[in-house]
Amino acid sequence: MSSIAAAGHLLERARWAAGAYAEYDQATVASIVQAVADAGHAEAERFAAAAVAETGMGVVADKVTKNRACSRGIVEYYRGEDFVSPRVDAARKIVEIPRPAGVVLALTPTTNPVATVYFKVILALMTRNAIVVAPHPRARQCSIDAVRILAEAAVAAGAPDGIVSVVEEPSIPLIEALMADERTDVIVATGGTGVVRAAYSSGNPALGVGPGNVPVFVDASADVEAAARRIVDSKAFDNSVLCTNESVLIAEDSIAAKLSSALTRNGAHILDADAATRLRAYMFPDGHLNTDVVGRSAAWIAEQAGLRVTAKTRLLVAPFTDVITEEVLTHEKLCPVIGMTTVADAARGIRAARAVVRIAGAGHSAAIHSENPRVITEFAAQVPVLRVSVNVGNSTGSSGLETNLAPSMTIGTGFVGRSSIGENLQPHNLMNWAKIAYNADAGVRMPEFAGIAPWHSPAGPVPAYPLASNDSGAQIIATRTPNTAPLRTADPGIDALRAELRALVVEELAQLIKR
């Protein structure tokens, strides 16, 4: 069987599971989600180490933090929210019925493989969707292992078989086929621009993100010591593989020297002009990023570039003059290297940040360290991004790990960034609400809807996915929805099953004749 055919079976199985899971009630869904989050949390350390070993990117301790945040952390953040029960607005005479997307095809990256798997699986389960994970080939094994753990936990907690699955041999033709398949209801694409554009052009609904290239501005009013510490910590966090990490540092002249000294005290190494030139040559040999540096440590990158730094160096700071496209240090780096430039005043700092984002990163994120609300407001209004972190490291700030933004591994860049969503991906992005709207006339009564829901807790054990067989009854086939008893078709009951199937066929034919 071809890999495309095998992957098609995954989608078919997921559709069956999605149909069954769509009838589960809120209490059952919450129980399943908690079980999956607990399973992921328990394996956070193992999978963090596995991801670093397989991809060569990042820091194990920081990936543990992300894995925990994207398992139990996600559940805690959304605890108390109900994406299952109808919403009744008696005053407006509107009842909203939640409608899951169905089958979610989740493309996951090599930079944050396991955390993204956790995140997308849990969001899908919260909203009663089935999910098929298509991992990046360079993070294949750790992603597959993580999906299997979560899938087993979901089924053990009562979810239908096939509710969580993974493409075990990912390839470009295979992923393209899955994205275009009519059984895929929505694609959630996290990865490079090419992957996201392919998802948008697949013919199926897609939620994608744009690239980051975060400017961070430190103005004259900032707590310089705190800003330096936060920037270094943010750039060192998981070796800058989060797309929210700072890329270009802009400092007002009046505090630039003080900031440089504070950066050095916190583990940064400020390069001179010659060292910056050598770093450019290594990191951007043909004007494009050398991807070998992605997720590597500052000391490792310095060694490869022929620079001498201490083993404890956490960040390389490369000064430059002009924020222009031709200056490669103004581009995204995804490693603990930051370009640094200075400006005369806050107005020029804001213009420099705008220029950085225009080069790349429109709609994504920016950061500012300031105590001046007027400057902060001007910065947020003029820099074309949809997240501005203030006085916090942007790696964890714009991703919601150290702010009250929705914690997310998928950052929407909105219209300005050519993205279908402008917020951190959240559960409500994976569902629609069907609206029952009554006559607005006060004389037309709307009956009581509170407590009414068309779904239930599943009765009895959840059967396995139904498998076709030519064996005249030796094969047991289970075909039920969660609120009905399983139909077991061993020899004694096969006639009853056939009768039920015939009745269904007759009913469908009758509907066709009426049309």
N, C-alpha and C positions, 0 to 999 in steps of 0.2 A: 504494500500500500504506500502511495506517495506521501511525503510529509504534508503536502497541502491537503490531501484527502484526510489524513489523520487529524490535522488541525481543524478541519471542517467538522469532524466528529466532536471535537471539543466544544465548538460553538453549538452544535445540535444538543449535546448533553447539557450545556449551560442554559439553553433556551427552556429545556424541560425543567431544570432546577429553578430557573427564574419564575416560570409559571406557577410552580408549587409554592415557592417562597413568598410570592406576592400575596398569598392568602394568610400568611402568618400575622398574629396580632403583636401589639407593641411589647407586651411582657416577654413573649417568646423571642422576639427579635433582640431585645435588650439582653436576655440571657445568653444568646448565641454570641453577640458582639463582645460581651464581657469575657466569655470563655476564650474567644479568639485573641483578645487583647492580653489576657493572662498568659496564654501560650506563647505569644510573641515576646512579652516582657521577660518570661522565664528564660528565653533563649537569646536575649539581647547581647550578652557578652560573647557567646559562641559565634553568633552570626556577624558581630562586629569584627572579630578576629578573622573570620572566614572571608569577609568582604575585602579587608586590607590585603590578606594573603593572595587572593585571586586577582584583584585589580591593581595592586601596588599603589593604591591611592589612599590618602587620609591617615587618621590617627585612631587607633582602636578605642581608646577611652572616650573620644568625642563621638565616635559612631555608636558606642554604648548609650551615650546621652540621647542621641537622636532616635535610636531604636526604642528606648524607653518612652521618649516623648511621643513617638508615633504609634505606640501601642496603648498602654494604660493612660498616657497623657492625653491622647485624643479622646478617649472615652470619658475621662474626667471633664475635659473642656466642654463636651456636649451633653454631659449628664443632665437629665431633666428635660431635654428637648425631645419632642415626639415627631418623628417623620413618618408615622404609620397611621395614626388615628385621624379621622376627619376633624376639620376645624369649623366651628359654628360661630358665625357672627350674626347674632339675632338682630342687632340694631340695623345692620345693612342688609339683612335677609339674604345672606350668602353662606352657603356651605361649601367647603373646599375638600375634595377627596384626593388623597395623595396617589400619584400614579408613578411607580418606579420606571426607570428607563428600560430595564430588561436585562440585556447582556452588555456589560461594559468590557471593552477591550483596552487593557491598561499597558501602555508602553513605558517601561522603566529604564532608567539610565545606568551608566556604569559608575558615575560619581557618588550617588547616594542610593545604591541598589536595594538594600534590605529595608532601610527606613521608608523608601518610597513604596515598596511592596506592602509593608505593614499599613502605611497610611491609606493607600488606595483600596486595599482589601477591606479595611474596617469601614471606610466611608461607603463602599458598595453594600456591605452587609447592613449597615445602619439604615439604608434606604431600600432594603429588600431587593437588591439587584444581584444577579450572578456576575462573576468577574473572571475573565481569562487574562492572565498576566503574560505579556510577551517581553522577556528580559533582554537587556543588551547582551550580545554574545560574550563580551569581555567580563561580564558579571553573571554568567549563566548559572554556574553551579550553586553559588550561595543564594541566588534568587530562587532557583528551583527548590532547594532545600527549605527555604523560608516559606514558600507557598505551600509546600506539602505539610509542614507543621500547622499552618493556619487552617488549611483545608481539613485536616484530620480533626482539629479542635472544633471546627464548625459542625462537621457531621456528627461528632460525638455529642455535641450539645443539642442536636436535633434538627440541624439544617439538612436540606435535601442533598443527596449525592450529586457532585458536579457543580455545586454552588461556587466553589473556588477551584480554579485549575490553572495550569501553566503550560506554555509552549516549550517543550523540552529541547528542541533543535531550532532555535531562532535563526532566520536568514532573511535577507531583504525581500526576495520574491515571496517567501511565505508570509511575512508581515504585511506586505502589500496586498496579498490575496485576502488575508483576514480583515484588513481595514476596508476592503471593497465588498466584502461578503454581506449579503442582505440580512444575515442572521446577527450581525453586529449592530447593536442599537445606538451605541455612542462610543467614541474613541476618546480616551484621556491620554494625551501624549506629553511625556516629559522627556526632554532630550535636546539635541541640537536643532538648529533652524530647519535643516533638511527633513528631519523626522516630522517636525510639526507641520511643515508645509505639505508633506506627503499625506498626513492625516487630514488636513483641510481639503485636499483635492481628491480624497478617496470616494466621494459621493455619499458618505455617511456623516451624520452629525459628529463633530469633533470639538473637544475642549483642549486647547493647546496653550503653550506659553512662549514668550519671547526670550531672547538672551539678556543677561544682565551685564552691566558695566557701570558699577556704582561709584558716583562721585561722593566724597565726604569732605565737607567744608568745616574748618575750625576757625571761628571768627574771634575778634579781639576780646569779646566778653566771656569766652569759654573758660571753664576750669581746665587748664591746659594739661595738668598732670593726669587728671581723670580721663581726659580725651585720649591722651597717648596710651594709657593703659588699656582702654576699651578698644582702641583701634588695633593694637598689637594682639590682644586676646582674640579679637574677631578674625583677624587675618590668620592667626595660628590655629584657630578652631577647625579641626579636621583638615588641616592644610588647605583651607580656602576652597573646598570643593562645592560648597553651597553657592548657588548663583547669586545669592544676596551679599556675598562678601565684597568689601570695599576694593575698588580698582585704582582710583586716582585720588590722592590727598591734596586738597587745596587749603592753604593756610594764609591768613593775613600776615603781611610783612611784620607788623608790630609784635607778633608772638611767634614768628616762624623759628627763630633761633631757640627760644625756650621750648617750643614743641619738639624740635629735633633732639635737644638734650634729653627731654622726657621720654621720647621714643627709644633712645639709646639705653636709658636706665631700665626700660621695660623689656629689653631683649631684641630691639631692632638694630640693624647695622646700616648706617647711612653711607651710601657709595659715593666716591668721588667721580669726576667726569669720565676719567679713563675706565674705571670699573663699570660705570653705567653703560659705556659704549660696548664693552665686552659682554655684558649681560644681554644687551639688545641683540648682539650678533648671535648669541646662543639661543635665546628664547624666540627670536623672530628671524630665522636665517634667510627666509625668502619673503619677508614682510608678513608672514602668517605665523600664528603661534605654533611652536614646537610642542606637540601634545605630550611629549615625554615628561614635561614639567608639571602637568596637571596632578594636583593632589600630593606632590612631593614636598619634602621639608625644605626650609630655606637653606640649611647647611648643605643638603644634597645638591640643590640647584647651583649654589655658589661653587661647589667643587666641580661640577660639570662645566661651568663657565670659566673655570680657571681662577676663581677668586678665593682669597684666604679669609675665612671668618672662623669664629669659635663654634664648637659643636653645639653650644647652647643658643646660638642665634635663632630667633623665632621669626624674623621678618627682614627682608631686604628692601630698603627704601632707595629708589633711584630718582634723583632730581632731574627735572627737565624744565624747559622754558615755555614753549608755546603749546597750547591745547589745539592741535591741528591733526587731521587724519593721518598725515605722513609720520607723525610721532607715534611709534608703535607702543610706547608706554601709556598712551591714552586708551588702549584697547583692553578688552577683558582678558584676564590671565589665569584665573582658577588655580592659583598657587600663592604661597605667602611672599609675593613680590608686589610692591605698590609704587606707582609713579608719584612724584611729589612736585608741586609747583607752588609759587607764592603769588599773592595779589596785593594791590595797594590798599583795598578797602572791601567792605562787604558787597557793595554793588558789583564790583569786578569779580568777586568770588562767586556770586550767583551766576554771572554771565559765563564764567569758566565752567561751572557745573552744567549749565545748559549746553555748552559746547561739547562736553564729554558725552552727554546723553545723546546728542545729535549724531555723534560718531557711531555710537552703538548703545543699546540699552534703553531705547525709548519705551516709556510706560512702565518700566520695571521699578527700580528702587533708588533712593538717594539717602544720604545721612548728613546730619548737621550737629555740631557740638557748639552750643551757644546758650547764653542766658538772656538773650534779647528777643522778646516775642515778636517784635516788628520784623527783625531780620529773618526769624524762623518762618513767619507767615509769607514774607516776600519770596523766600527760597522755595517753599512748598507751592506757591502760586505760579512761579515762573519756570521752575525746572519741570519738564514734561514727563513726570513719573507719577505713579499711583500709590506709592508708599514712601513716606519720609520718616525715618527713625531719628529721634532726638535724644542726644546724650546717652546712647547705648550702642554697642557694637552691632553693625548692621547684619552680619551673618545670622545672628540669632534674633535680631530686632525685627527685620522685615519678614522673616519666616515665622514670627509669632512665638518663638521659644522664650524670648525675654521681654516681650511686650504683650499687650492684650489683643493684638491682631489674631485672627484665626491661625492656629498652628498648622503649617502646611509645607509639603514638599513640592507643590506645584503652584507657581506664582504667575497669575494672569497679568498680562500687560495692557489689556484693554484695546480700544480702537487705535490709539496712537502707536501701540506696539504690535498692531496687526494680530491681536489675539481676540478670541471669542468671549473671554471673561476678563474683567478688570480687577478681580479680587483674588485673594488666596483661595484656592480650591476648597470648597466646603460641601457638606452633605447635600444641601439643597440644589447644588449644581447638577446632581445626578438624578433628578426627579422633576416632574411637573405636578401641578395641582389642578385637577378638573373642578370647575366652579359650577355649583347649582345656584342659579340666581332667580329669586322670586320677584314677582311684580312689586315695584317700589311703592305702589299705592298703599297707604296706611290701612285702607279698608280690606285689602287682600291679606288674609292671615297666612303666616308660615307656621307649619306644625313644629312640634318639639323634635329636634334631632339629637340632642345630647345623649351620649351613651350608645348611639347606633353606630355599628361598624360591620362591614360585610366580611370580615375575616376573623379567624379563630385560632386558638392554640391547636397544634396538630394532635390528633388522637392516635395514640399508640406509636410504635417505632416507625421511623421514616424508612421506606423501602429503598433499595438500590435503584439506580437508573435502569429502566427496562431494556433488556437485551433481546433482540429477535433471535429465534431459533427454529430450525426445521425439525427438531425433535418433537414428536407428537405429544408433548406434555411433560416430558422429563425435565425440561427447562422451566424454572419458576420465573414468571414475569410479574413484576410489580408495577402497576400503573394506577396511581391514586393521587388525589390532591390531598393537602394536609388535613382537611377537616372531614375526610371519609375514611372508612376502614380499608386496609390494603386488600387488593384482589389477588389471591394466590392461585395460580393456575396449574396445580398438579392435576393428575388424571381425574380425581373426583369432581373437580369444579370447572374443568375446561369448557364444558357445554354452556355453563352459565356465563362464562366470560365471552364466549363466541356470540351468545345471544345478545349480550350487552353491546358488543362491538357492532353487530348487525343493526341494532336499534339506532346506534349513533350514525351509522352510514345512511340508513333510511331517512333519518331526520335531516341530515345535510342535503341529501338528494331532493327531498321535499322542498327545502328552502330554495334550492337552485331552480326547480320547476316553477315556483311562484314568481321568481324574478323574470 
